[in-house]
Amino acid sequence: MFFGDTKNFKKAKKEILAAKSIAVFSHINPDGDTIGSMLALGAALKSLGKKISMLNADMIPKVYQTLPGAKLIRKNLKNRNIDLAIAVDCGKDSLLGNNLADFKKAEKSIAIDHHKIRNQFAQISLVDTKAAAAGEIIYFILNDLNINFTKDISENILTSIIVETNSFRLPSTKSKTFAICAELLKTGVNFTKISETVYWSKSKQAMLLWSLCAKRMNFLKNDKIVWSIVRKRDFKKFKAFDEDVDPFPSEMLSIKKVQIAIFFREKDNNQLRVSLRSKGKANVALLASYFGGGGHFDIAGFYIYNSDQSIKKVIREAKRIIK
C-alpha cells in the first residue's frame, strides 16, 4: 500500500499514461536503490509503448552493470525533447548532477522518493516516507498500472529493496517489504544470486582498502562513535573504485556499542564525501542536513571541504547527536 499523497499518486498516473516520451533520472553516486528503481520503471513504461530514456550523470558501479537493462542507461539526453521527466530516489534536485537542466526542460515532472528530509523540485511529488526503498513505491505504481511483473522488472525492484534495507537489517523493513518481495519471487527471479552479487562478492581491492579503513578507525564517546577515512592515494595504490568502499560505513556500524559510523573518502576538488550510518536513536539525517546533505534517519551523506577542521566539525556535531 502506498502511504503518500493519494491525489498526487493519481496525478502521476495520469501524466505517465498521457506522455509519449519519458526520461527517468537517477541520482549521482548511484546505489542499488536508485538504479534498480529506474531500471524497473523504465522497463515497465517501455512495455506500455512509451519512448524511454534512462539517465545517470555518473558511472554505474560494476556490481549493478549486470542488472537487466543496465546497458541502456545513458549519461544525458543529447538535446532530445521529452514530455515527462521522472526522478527516482532524489531528495533534492542537485542530486541529478549534470542532468538537472534536462530534467527541467520537460513539460511535466514527477519526483518519486522516500526521503523525509527533501526539497520539492518536481511538479508532482510522489513521496512515501514509510517506504523502505524507492523500489517499494515503484512496485505500487506498476501494480496500479497493471504492469506484468517480468523476471527482469522483479530483479531490479528486489535489488532496490535489498540494498536500501541493507539486506533487511534496517528498521525501515516492515511486513509490507517482505510481502512485496514474496510477490516478486513468484516470477522466478533468483534471490540468492542478487544477494550474493550485492553483498557476498567482494573484490581484492575492496578487502585491501578495508584493512586500511579498519586500521584507521577512531572510537569516541565510549565507543558510541567510530570514524575512519580512505584517501585518494589509497584508491590509486590498489587501483580501486568508489564502489569498493561503499559497504564500509555499514561494516563499521556493525561493531558492538557503535551508534554512529562516519566514513570519509577523499574526492577530487578538495572535497570529502561523508557517509553516515546509525542505529538506535541517533538521527544522522539531521547531521547530514546540517552540512547541506540529506538521507534517512539511519543512512545519510554529504560533501565537505577537505580539511582537518572540517572533519573535526563533523565529529563535533556527531557527539551532539549522541548527547
N, C-alpha and C positions, 0 to 999 in steps of 0.2 A: 504493500500500500504506500502511495506517495503522501508524505506528510507536509508538503509545502503548500503554496497558494494554488488551490484547485482552479481558480479563474485563470491564472497565468498558464496552468497546465493546458487548459482548453485553448487559450490563445496561441500557445506554442504549437499545438497540434494543428490548428487551422493554418498557421503560417507555413508549417512544414509541408502540408498537403497542397498548399497553393503554389509553393515555389517550384520552379523548374530546374534551377541551378543552385546548388547548396555547397558551401565550403565549411568544413568542420576544422576548427582550430584547437590545438592542444598547447599546454604551457611549456615554456623554456625549461631546460634541465629536466627533461621528461622522465616520469616514472611510469610504473606499470598501470597505475590508475588512469592517468590522462591518455596514455597510448591505447590501452585496452578499450577504454570507453569510446575514444574516437574511431577506432577500427570497427568496433561493433556497430556503432551508429552509422558510420559510412557505408558499411556493407548492407545494412538493413534499408537505408534510404535508397541505395542503388537498386535494390530489389523492387522498389516502388516505381522505378523508371526515372528517378531523378539523376541529373548530371552532377556527380560528386567530385569534390576536391578535398583531400585531407592534408593538412599543413602543420608543420612544426619548424620553427626557425633554427633549431639546434640539431645536432647529430643524434640519431636514435641509438640508445645503448645496445650493444651486441645481444644482450640477453633477450631483448624484445624484437630484434630484427627477423626472427623466425616466426613471429606471430602471423596468423592468416591476414593477408592484405598489407602487411608492413612495407612491402616493396612499392606500394602505390603512394606512400607518403612523400610529399614534396616540401621544399623549403619556402616557396612563395607561389603566388597566383600567376605571376608573369603577366600582369596587367589584364587578366581576364575579368570580365564583369560577372557578378553573381547576384541572384535575387535575395539569398538568405545566408547570413553568417552565423554559425553556431560555435560558441566557445565552451569547451568541456573542462571542468576541474580547475577553473581560473578564478581566484579570489579577487583579482584586480586586473585592469587592462594591461598594465606594464608586463604582466607575465606572458603576454603574446609576443613580446620581443619585437623583432623587425617586421612581424606580420600585423602589427596593430593598425597600420594605415590601411591595409587591405580589408581588415575586419570592419573598419569604419566606413569603407566605400559601399558596403552592401546596403540595399534599400531597407532591409529588415535585419534585426539581430536578436539572438537569443543567447543567454548565458545559463548553462546547466552546471550546477555547483552544489557542494555540500559543506562549504566552509562557514563558520559562524562569524568570523571577522573578515569582512569583504567590502569592496566598493561596488556600487551599482554602475555598470558601464554599458549594458545592453538594453534595448527597448523592452525586452521581456526577460525577467529573471526567474528561472526555474530552479529554485533553491530548496533543498530539503536538508536541514542541518542534522536531522536524525539518521540520515543515510550513512552507512559505514563506508561507502565509497561512491564515487560518481557513477560507477558501473551499476549500482543498485537503481539509481534514477533512470539510467539508460534502459534497464530491464523493464521498468514500468511504462516508459514511453513506448517502447517497441511492442509491449504486450497490448497497450491501448490501440496501437496502430495495426493490430492483428498480423504482426510480422511472424513469419515462420522462423523459429529459432533453429538455425542450422548448427552443425558442429563448430564451424568457424566462428560464428557470432557468439556461441556459448563459450568457446575457449577464450575469446577476448574479454568477455564480461567476467568470467571466472578469474582471469589474470588480474583484472582491475581489483576485484574483491580480495583475492589472496594477498596481493601486495599491500593494499591500503589497510588491511586488518592485521598486517604482519603475521600472516598465516593463522588468522582467527585468535590472536593473542591479545588484541586491544579491547578496551571496554566498549568501543563503538560496535562491536559484534553483538548482534541481537538475534532473536529467534527468526525474524524475517530474513536475516542474512543467510542462515542455514536453509530456510525454506526456498529461497531463490536458487541457491547452489544445488539443492536437491532437484529442482525442476530442470536446471541446465544440464545436470549429469545424465538426465534421461535421454539426451541427444546422442550419448555415446562418447562424449569428449573424455580424453584421458586426463583425469585429475592428478594422478601421480606424476605424470610427465610434466605438467605445469609446475607443480610444487618443487620437483627436483630441478627443473630448469632455473626457477627463480631463486630458490634457497639452498639447494644441496649440491650445487655445481660451482665451485669457486676456482678462479684462475690462480696460477702460481704467483702472479704479480699481486693479486689481492692478499694472499697469505703473507707475502714478504712485507707488504705495506702494513698489514695488521700487526706484525711483530713490532714495527716501529711505533705504531699508534699505541699499542699496549705498553711499550717501554716508556713512552712519554706521558702516560696518564698521571694526572694530578687529582688528588682526592681532598675535598674540603667539607667543612660543616659536618664533621663526624661521619664522613663517607657518604653524605647525602647528595653531594655534587661531585661529578667526575668530568674532567675536560681533557682534551688532547688535541694535537694538531699534526697535519701532514703538509709538508712543504712542496713547492714546485720541483725542487731538486730531487725530492724523493720519487715523484712520478717519473721524472726523467731517468733517474738511476735504474729503475725497474721496468721502464717502458710501459708504464701503467696508464689507465684512464680513470676518469671520474667515476664511472660505474663500478670500478673495483673497490672503491671505498664507501659506496652508498650504504652498505649494511652496517658500517662501523658504529654509528650512533645507537642503533638498536642493540648491538652486541654489548656496548658499554652500559646500556641501561639494564641489561640482564644481571649485572653484578649485584649481589645482595646489599641491601641498605641504600643503594643509589636511588634517588628520586628524580634527579635531573642529570641528563647526559648532554654535554656540549662538545660538538666536534667542529673544529676549524680546519678548512682546507684552503690553501693558498691558491689564488687565481691570478689572471693577468690584470693589468691596470691597477696594481697596488690594492687589490681587494682580497678580502677573506670571505668565503662562503661559510655561513654558520648554520649547522644542522642541530636541531634540538629534539630531545625525546624526554618524556616524563612518565611517571606512574604515581599513583596516589592522588593527592590533592594539588599537586604543582601544575599550574596552568601556563605552559610555555607559549601558548598563543599570545598571551598578554606580553610576555617578554619579547617575542618577535615583533609585535605591533609597535612596541616602544622604539624599536630600531628601524621601523618602516617596512617590516616584513609581514608575514601572515602565516596562517596554518590552522591547526586544530588544537584542542586542549592538550593533547599529548604528543603531537607531532607538528613542528613548525620550523621556519627558517628565515634567513635574511642575509644581506650582504653588509659588510662594514669596511672601513678603510684599514689597510694592513699596517697595524702598529701595535706595540705593546700596550699603549694606553687604551686603544680600542678593545683589546682582549680583556684588559683589567676591568673596563667599564661593563662589558657583558657579564663577567663573573660577579661583579658587584651587584648588578641588578638581579642575577640568578639567586644570590644569597638573600635578597629582599623577598623574593617569591617564596623561598623556603621558610622564611620567618612568618 
